Amino acid sequence: MTAGRGWISLAAIILVDGHPYGIALISLLFGFFDGLGLFLQSYGVSPQFTSMVPYIATLGALYVYARRNRERERKTL
């Protein structure tokens, strides 16, 4: 029913540490990438690829978040 969007919403909550305004902003960003996937379909890009765009953006954001947290932990030690 949600087509896997629950994982994207969970990632949004993790990325902004549960702050409501941050969740709204990051959700808009992920929505932009979802729309980008639909936009790319009009240019003949394969639908299988365009459906991956929001998930690739989510993985990229989680990677940046994890790197940032690791650097913070190294600085505190």
Protein Blocks (a to p, Z undefined) as FASTA:
>chain_A
ZZommmmmmmmmmmnnopaklmmmmmmmmmmmmmmmmmmmmnopafklmmmmmmmmmmmm
mmmmmmmmmmmmmmmZZ
